[in-house]
Amino acid sequence: MSLALSLEFQYTTTIEKLWSALTDSSKLAKWVVNIQDGEAMDNNFEPVVG
């Protein structure tokens, strides 16, 4: 069994800035915040082609 998830978003920025925001862990951490205590949570996001 294989599972797939596809999401489509539109952003009003350059592809370079968007890619940097998604692949730089310090920038990504600013997007992902623990609402309970206001601290950015750890992440292990690793973009993979395919």
mmCIF file of the N, C-alpha and C atoms, coordinates in Angstrom:
data_MODEL
# 
_entry.id   MODEL 
# 
loop_
_atom_site.group_PDB 
_atom_site.id 
_atom_site.type_symbol 
_atom_site.label_atom_id 
_atom_site.label_alt_id 
_atom_site.label_comp_id 
_atom_site.label_asym_id 
_atom_site.label_entity_id 
_atom_site.label_seq_id 
_atom_site.pdbx_PDB_ins_code 
_atom_site.Cartn_x 
_atom_site.Cartn_y 
_atom_site.Cartn_z 
_atom_site.occupancy 
_atom_site.B_iso_or_equiv 
_atom_site.pdbx_formal_charge 
_atom_site.auth_seq_id 
_atom_site.auth_comp_id 
_atom_site.auth_asym_id 
_atom_site.auth_atom_id 
_atom_site.pdbx_PDB_model_num 
ATOM 1   N N  . MET A 1 1  ? 0.847  -1.170 0.000  1.00 0.00 ? 1  MET A N  1 
ATOM 2   C CA . MET A 1 1  ? 0.000  0.000  0.000  1.00 0.00 ? 1  MET A CA 1 
ATOM 3   C C  . MET A 1 1  ? 0.896  1.237  0.000  1.00 0.00 ? 1  MET A C  1 
ATOM 4   N N  . SER A 1 2  ? 0.570  2.186  -0.839 1.00 0.00 ? 2  SER A N  1 
ATOM 5   C CA . SER A 1 2  ? 1.301  3.452  -0.813 1.00 0.00 ? 2  SER A CA 1 
ATOM 6   C C  . SER A 1 2  ? 0.313  4.583  -0.568 1.00 0.00 ? 2  SER A C  1 
ATOM 7   N N  . LEU A 1 3  ? 0.782  5.574  0.142  1.00 0.00 ? 3  LEU A N  1 
ATOM 8   C CA . LEU A 1 3  ? -0.045 6.733  0.453  1.00 0.00 ? 3  LEU A CA 1 
ATOM 9   C C  . LEU A 1 3  ? 0.594  7.970  -0.158 1.00 0.00 ? 3  LEU A C  1 
ATOM 10  N N  . ALA A 1 4  ? -0.210 8.899  -0.568 1.00 0.00 ? 4  ALA A N  1 
ATOM 11  C CA . ALA A 1 4  ? 0.308  10.141 -1.138 1.00 0.00 ? 4  ALA A CA 1 
ATOM 12  C C  . ALA A 1 4  ? -0.497 11.317 -0.601 1.00 0.00 ? 4  ALA A C  1 
ATOM 13  N N  . LEU A 1 5  ? 0.184  12.407 -0.411 1.00 0.00 ? 5  LEU A N  1 
ATOM 14  C CA . LEU A 1 5  ? -0.448 13.645 0.021  1.00 0.00 ? 5  LEU A CA 1 
ATOM 15  C C  . LEU A 1 5  ? 0.080  14.752 -0.871 1.00 0.00 ? 5  LEU A C  1 
ATOM 16  N N  . SER A 1 6  ? -0.818 15.511 -1.427 1.00 0.00 ? 6  SER A N  1 
ATOM 17  C CA . SER A 1 6  ? -0.420 16.610 -2.306 1.00 0.00 ? 6  SER A CA 1 
ATOM 18  C C  . SER A 1 6  ? -1.132 17.876 -1.854 1.00 0.00 ? 6  SER A C  1 
ATOM 19  N N  . LEU A 1 7  ? -0.371 18.930 -1.622 1.00 0.00 ? 7  LEU A N  1 
ATOM 20  C CA . LEU A 1 7  ? -0.933 20.213 -1.214 1.00 0.00 ? 7  LEU A CA 1 
ATOM 21  C C  . LEU A 1 7  ? -0.483 21.275 -2.201 1.00 0.00 ? 7  LEU A C  1 
ATOM 22  N N  . GLU A 1 8  ? -1.346 22.225 -2.463 1.00 0.00 ? 8  GLU A N  1 
ATOM 23  C CA . GLU A 1 8  ? -0.984 23.314 -3.370 1.00 0.00 ? 8  GLU A CA 1 
ATOM 24  C C  . GLU A 1 8  ? -1.218 24.640 -2.668 1.00 0.00 ? 8  GLU A C  1 
ATOM 25  N N  . PHE A 1 9  ? -0.190 25.474 -2.644 1.00 0.00 ? 9  PHE A N  1 
ATOM 26  C CA . PHE A 1 9  ? -0.266 26.791 -2.024 1.00 0.00 ? 9  PHE A CA 1 
ATOM 27  C C  . PHE A 1 9  ? 0.272  27.826 -2.996 1.00 0.00 ? 9  PHE A C  1 
ATOM 28  N N  . GLN A 1 10 ? -0.195 29.041 -2.876 1.00 0.00 ? 10 GLN A N  1 
ATOM 29  C CA . GLN A 1 10 ? 0.334  30.141 -3.672 1.00 0.00 ? 10 GLN A CA 1 
ATOM 30  C C  . GLN A 1 10 ? 0.866  31.202 -2.714 1.00 0.00 ? 10 GLN A C  1 
ATOM 31  N N  . TYR A 1 11 ? 2.100  31.624 -2.934 1.00 0.00 ? 11 TYR A N  1 
ATOM 32  C CA . TYR A 1 11 ? 2.749  32.628 -2.097 1.00 0.00 ? 11 TYR A CA 1 
ATOM 33  C C  . TYR A 1 11 ? 3.171  33.809 -2.956 1.00 0.00 ? 11 TYR A C  1 
ATOM 34  N N  . THR A 1 12 ? 3.084  34.996 -2.399 1.00 0.00 ? 12 THR A N  1 
ATOM 35  C CA . THR A 1 12 ? 3.491  36.196 -3.127 1.00 0.00 ? 12 THR A CA 1 
ATOM 36  C C  . THR A 1 12 ? 4.920  36.568 -2.741 1.00 0.00 ? 12 THR A C  1 
ATOM 37  N N  . THR A 1 13 ? 5.854  35.747 -3.164 1.00 0.00 ? 13 THR A N  1 
ATOM 38  C CA . THR A 1 13 ? 7.277  35.968 -2.921 1.00 0.00 ? 13 THR A CA 1 
ATOM 39  C C  . THR A 1 13 ? 8.060  35.279 -4.030 1.00 0.00 ? 13 THR A C  1 
ATOM 40  N N  . THR A 1 14 ? 9.357  35.408 -3.987 1.00 0.00 ? 14 THR A N  1 
ATOM 41  C CA . THR A 1 14 ? 10.172 34.724 -4.994 1.00 0.00 ? 14 THR A CA 1 
ATOM 42  C C  . THR A 1 14 ? 10.358 33.266 -4.598 1.00 0.00 ? 14 THR A C  1 
ATOM 43  N N  . ILE A 1 15 ? 10.634 32.421 -5.566 1.00 0.00 ? 15 ILE A N  1 
ATOM 44  C CA . ILE A 1 15 ? 10.877 31.005 -5.284 1.00 0.00 ? 15 ILE A CA 1 
ATOM 45  C C  . ILE A 1 15 ? 12.110 30.842 -4.399 1.00 0.00 ? 15 ILE A C  1 
ATOM 46  N N  . GLU A 1 16 ? 13.092 31.725 -4.560 1.00 0.00 ? 16 GLU A N  1 
ATOM 47  C CA . GLU A 1 16 ? 14.307 31.651 -3.740 1.00 0.00 ? 16 GLU A CA 1 
ATOM 48  C C  . GLU A 1 16 ? 14.002 31.910 -2.265 1.00 0.00 ? 16 GLU A C  1 
ATOM 49  N N  . LYS A 1 17 ? 13.193 32.936 -1.992 1.00 0.00 ? 17 LYS A N  1 
ATOM 50  C CA . LYS A 1 17 ? 12.838 33.236 -0.597 1.00 0.00 ? 17 LYS A CA 1 
ATOM 51  C C  . LYS A 1 17 ? 11.978 32.127 0.001  1.00 0.00 ? 17 LYS A C  1 
ATOM 52  N N  . LEU A 1 18 ? 11.058 31.602 -0.779 1.00 0.00 ? 18 LEU A N  1 
ATOM 53  C CA . LEU A 1 18 ? 10.202 30.525 -0.292 1.00 0.00 ? 18 LEU A CA 1 
ATOM 54  C C  . LEU A 1 18 ? 11.021 29.274 0.005  1.00 0.00 ? 18 LEU A C  1 
ATOM 55  N N  . TRP A 1 19 ? 11.897 28.890 -0.913 1.00 0.00 ? 19 TRP A N  1 
ATOM 56  C CA . TRP A 1 19 ? 12.725 27.704 -0.713 1.00 0.00 ? 19 TRP A CA 1 
ATOM 57  C C  . TRP A 1 19 ? 13.613 27.868 0.519  1.00 0.00 ? 19 TRP A C  1 
ATOM 58  N N  . SER A 1 20 ? 14.168 29.057 0.695  1.00 0.00 ? 20 SER A N  1 
ATOM 59  C CA . SER A 1 20 ? 15.004 29.325 1.866  1.00 0.00 ? 20 SER A CA 1 
ATOM 60  C C  . SER A 1 20 ? 14.191 29.193 3.153  1.00 0.00 ? 20 SER A C  1 
ATOM 61  N N  . ALA A 1 21 ? 12.962 29.705 3.145  1.00 0.00 ? 21 ALA A N  1 
ATOM 62  C CA . ALA A 1 21 ? 12.102 29.615 4.329  1.00 0.00 ? 21 ALA A CA 1 
ATOM 63  C C  . ALA A 1 21 ? 11.749 28.174 4.663  1.00 0.00 ? 21 ALA A C  1 
ATOM 64  N N  . LEU A 1 22 ? 11.658 27.316 3.648  1.00 0.00 ? 22 LEU A N  1 
ATOM 65  C CA . LEU A 1 22 ? 11.307 25.914 3.871  1.00 0.00 ? 22 LEU A CA 1 
ATOM 66  C C  . LEU A 1 22 ? 12.505 25.034 4.198  1.00 0.00 ? 22 LEU A C  1 
ATOM 67  N N  . THR A 1 23 ? 13.694 25.432 3.779  1.00 0.00 ? 23 THR A N  1 
ATOM 68  C CA . THR A 1 23 ? 14.860 24.560 3.932  1.00 0.00 ? 23 THR A CA 1 
ATOM 69  C C  . THR A 1 23 ? 15.856 25.035 4.977  1.00 0.00 ? 23 THR A C  1 
ATOM 70  N N  . ASP A 1 24 ? 15.711 26.241 5.475  1.00 0.00 ? 24 ASP A N  1 
ATOM 71  C CA . ASP A 1 24 ? 16.586 26.754 6.535  1.00 0.00 ? 24 ASP A CA 1 
ATOM 72  C C  . ASP A 1 24 ? 15.865 26.521 7.862  1.00 0.00 ? 24 ASP A C  1 
ATOM 73  N N  . SER A 1 25 ? 16.410 25.657 8.703  1.00 0.00 ? 25 SER A N  1 
ATOM 74  C CA . SER A 1 25 ? 15.694 25.254 9.919  1.00 0.00 ? 25 SER A CA 1 
ATOM 75  C C  . SER A 1 25 ? 15.404 26.425 10.849 1.00 0.00 ? 25 SER A C  1 
ATOM 76  N N  . SER A 1 26 ? 16.283 27.422 10.916 1.00 0.00 ? 26 SER A N  1 
ATOM 77  C CA . SER A 1 26 ? 16.018 28.564 11.796 1.00 0.00 ? 26 SER A CA 1 
ATOM 78  C C  . SER A 1 26 ? 14.856 29.407 11.264 1.00 0.00 ? 26 SER A C  1 
ATOM 79  N N  . LYS A 1 27 ? 14.738 29.520 9.945  1.00 0.00 ? 27 LYS A N  1 
ATOM 80  C CA . LYS A 1 27 ? 13.612 30.255 9.361  1.00 0.00 ? 27 LYS A CA 1 
ATOM 81  C C  . LYS A 1 27 ? 12.324 29.446 9.487  1.00 0.00 ? 27 LYS A C  1 
ATOM 82  N N  . LEU A 1 28 ? 12.402 28.152 9.262  1.00 0.00 ? 28 LEU A N  1 
ATOM 83  C CA . LEU A 1 28 ? 11.222 27.295 9.369  1.00 0.00 ? 28 LEU A CA 1 
ATOM 84  C C  . LEU A 1 28 ? 10.690 27.293 10.799 1.00 0.00 ? 28 LEU A C  1 
ATOM 85  N N  . ALA A 1 29 ? 11.591 27.325 11.769 1.00 0.00 ? 29 ALA A N  1 
ATOM 86  C CA . ALA A 1 29 ? 11.180 27.323 13.171 1.00 0.00 ? 29 ALA A CA 1 
ATOM 87  C C  . ALA A 1 29 ? 10.336 28.547 13.510 1.00 0.00 ? 29 ALA A C  1 
ATOM 88  N N  . LYS A 1 30 ? 10.552 29.645 12.806 1.00 0.00 ? 30 LYS A N  1 
ATOM 89  C CA . LYS A 1 30 ? 9.748  30.846 13.048 1.00 0.00 ? 30 LYS A CA 1 
ATOM 90  C C  . LYS A 1 30 ? 8.303  30.641 12.604 1.00 0.00 ? 30 LYS A C  1 
ATOM 91  N N  . TRP A 1 31 ? 8.079  29.746 11.634 1.00 0.00 ? 31 TRP A N  1 
ATOM 92  C CA . TRP A 1 31 ? 6.731  29.447 11.165 1.00 0.00 ? 31 TRP A CA 1 
ATOM 93  C C  . TRP A 1 31 ? 6.027  28.468 12.094 1.00 0.00 ? 31 TRP A C  1 
ATOM 94  N N  . VAL A 1 32 ? 6.794  27.564 12.693 1.00 0.00 ? 32 VAL A N  1 
ATOM 95  C CA . VAL A 1 32 ? 6.243  26.467 13.489 1.00 0.00 ? 32 VAL A CA 1 
ATOM 96  C C  . VAL A 1 32 ? 6.421  26.818 14.967 1.00 0.00 ? 32 VAL A C  1 
ATOM 97  N N  . VAL A 1 33 ? 5.360  27.282 15.595 1.00 0.00 ? 33 VAL A N  1 
ATOM 98  C CA . VAL A 1 33 ? 5.448  27.763 16.972 1.00 0.00 ? 33 VAL A CA 1 
ATOM 99  C C  . VAL A 1 33 ? 4.508  26.954 17.857 1.00 0.00 ? 33 VAL A C  1 
ATOM 100 N N  . ASN A 1 34 ? 4.990  26.623 19.046 1.00 0.00 ? 34 ASN A N  1 
ATOM 101 C CA . ASN A 1 34 ? 4.159  25.960 20.045 1.00 0.00 ? 34 ASN A CA 1 
ATOM 102 C C  . ASN A 1 34 ? 3.245  27.023 20.655 1.00 0.00 ? 34 ASN A C  1 
ATOM 103 N N  . ILE A 1 35 ? 1.960  26.944 20.377 1.00 0.00 ? 35 ILE A N  1 
ATOM 104 C CA . ILE A 1 35 ? 1.004  27.953 20.825 1.00 0.00 ? 35 ILE A CA 1 
ATOM 105 C C  . ILE A 1 35 ? 0.910  28.000 22.353 1.00 0.00 ? 35 ILE A C  1 
ATOM 106 N N  . GLN A 1 36 ? 1.106  26.870 23.022 1.00 0.00 ? 36 GLN A N  1 
ATOM 107 C CA . GLN A 1 36 ? 0.954  26.813 24.472 1.00 0.00 ? 36 GLN A CA 1 
ATOM 108 C C  . GLN A 1 36 ? 1.930  27.722 25.211 1.00 0.00 ? 36 GLN A C  1 
ATOM 109 N N  . ASP A 1 37 ? 3.217  27.672 24.825 1.00 0.00 ? 37 ASP A N  1 
ATOM 110 C CA . ASP A 1 37 ? 4.193  28.466 25.570 1.00 0.00 ? 37 ASP A CA 1 
ATOM 111 C C  . ASP A 1 37 ? 4.946  29.472 24.704 1.00 0.00 ? 37 ASP A C  1 
ATOM 112 N N  . GLY A 1 38 ? 4.576  29.582 23.432 1.00 0.00 ? 38 GLY A N  1 
ATOM 113 C CA . GLY A 1 38 ? 5.161  30.583 22.564 1.00 0.00 ? 38 GLY A CA 1 
ATOM 114 C C  . GLY A 1 38 ? 6.559  30.284 22.072 1.00 0.00 ? 38 GLY A C  1 
ATOM 115 N N  . GLU A 1 39 ? 7.073  29.088 22.328 1.00 0.00 ? 39 GLU A N  1 
ATOM 116 C CA . GLU A 1 39 ? 8.413  28.734 21.881 1.00 0.00 ? 39 GLU A CA 1 
ATOM 117 C C  . GLU A 1 39 ? 8.343  27.953 20.577 1.00 0.00 ? 39 GLU A C  1 
ATOM 118 N N  . ALA A 1 40 ? 9.317  28.205 19.711 1.00 0.00 ? 40 ALA A N  1 
ATOM 119 C CA . ALA A 1 40 ? 9.404  27.434 18.471 1.00 0.00 ? 40 ALA A CA 1 
ATOM 120 C C  . ALA A 1 40 ? 9.762  25.998 18.822 1.00 0.00 ? 40 ALA A C  1 
ATOM 121 N N  . MET A 1 41 ? 9.077  25.043 18.202 1.00 0.00 ? 41 MET A N  1 
ATOM 122 C CA . MET A 1 41 ? 9.354  23.643 18.496 1.00 0.00 ? 41 MET A CA 1 
ATOM 123 C C  . MET A 1 41 ? 10.456 23.114 17.589 1.00 0.00 ? 41 MET A C  1 
ATOM 124 N N  . ASP A 1 42 ? 11.128 22.069 18.022 1.00 0.00 ? 42 ASP A N  1 
ATOM 125 C CA . ASP A 1 42 ? 12.156 21.429 17.214 1.00 0.00 ? 42 ASP A CA 1 
ATOM 126 C C  . ASP A 1 42 ? 11.513 20.839 15.972 1.00 0.00 ? 42 ASP A C  1 
ATOM 127 N N  . ASN A 1 43 ? 12.269 20.808 14.888 1.00 0.00 ? 43 ASN A N  1 
ATOM 128 C CA . ASN A 1 43 ? 11.752 20.168 13.683 1.00 0.00 ? 43 ASN A CA 1 
ATOM 129 C C  . ASN A 1 43 ? 12.879 19.420 13.001 1.00 0.00 ? 43 ASN A C  1 
ATOM 130 N N  . ASN A 1 44 ? 12.516 18.407 12.265 1.00 0.00 ? 44 ASN A N  1 
ATOM 131 C CA . ASN A 1 44 ? 13.498 17.637 11.499 1.00 0.00 ? 44 ASN A CA 1 
ATOM 132 C C  . ASN A 1 44 ? 13.067 17.585 10.034 1.00 0.00 ? 44 ASN A C  1 
ATOM 133 N N  . PHE A 1 45 ? 12.494 18.674 9.565  1.00 0.00 ? 45 PHE A N  1 
ATOM 134 C CA . PHE A 1 45 ? 12.012 18.776 8.196  1.00 0.00 ? 45 PHE A CA 1 
ATOM 135 C C  . PHE A 1 45 ? 13.164 18.600 7.224  1.00 0.00 ? 45 PHE A C  1 
ATOM 136 N N  . GLU A 1 46 ? 13.043 17.627 6.330  1.00 0.00 ? 46 GLU A N  1 
ATOM 137 C CA . GLU A 1 46 ? 14.062 17.379 5.316  1.00 0.00 ? 46 GLU A CA 1 
ATOM 138 C C  . GLU A 1 46 ? 13.371 17.244 3.966  1.00 0.00 ? 46 GLU A C  1 
ATOM 139 N N  . PRO A 1 47 ? 13.430 18.302 3.144  1.00 0.00 ? 47 PRO A N  1 
ATOM 140 C CA . PRO A 1 47 ? 12.783 18.214 1.835  1.00 0.00 ? 47 PRO A CA 1 
ATOM 141 C C  . PRO A 1 47 ? 13.437 17.154 0.961  1.00 0.00 ? 47 PRO A C  1 
ATOM 142 N N  . VAL A 1 48 ? 12.606 16.391 0.255  1.00 0.00 ? 48 VAL A N  1 
ATOM 143 C CA . VAL A 1 48 ? 13.094 15.313 -0.598 1.00 0.00 ? 48 VAL A CA 1 
ATOM 144 C C  . VAL A 1 48 ? 12.439 15.443 -1.967 1.00 0.00 ? 48 VAL A C  1 
ATOM 145 N N  . VAL A 1 49 ? 13.238 15.356 -3.003 1.00 0.00 ? 49 VAL A N  1 
ATOM 146 C CA . VAL A 1 49 ? 12.705 15.415 -4.364 1.00 0.00 ? 49 VAL A CA 1 
ATOM 147 C C  . VAL A 1 49 ? 11.945 14.136 -4.659 1.00 0.00 ? 49 VAL A C  1 
ATOM 148 N N  . GLY A 1 50 ? 10.782 14.272 -5.286 1.00 0.00 ? 50 GLY A N  1 
ATOM 149 C CA . GLY A 1 50 ? 10.042 13.096 -5.685 1.00 0.00 ? 50 GLY A CA 1 
ATOM 150 C C  . GLY A 1 50 ? 8.799  12.939 -4.924 1.00 0.00 ? 50 GLY A C  1 
# 
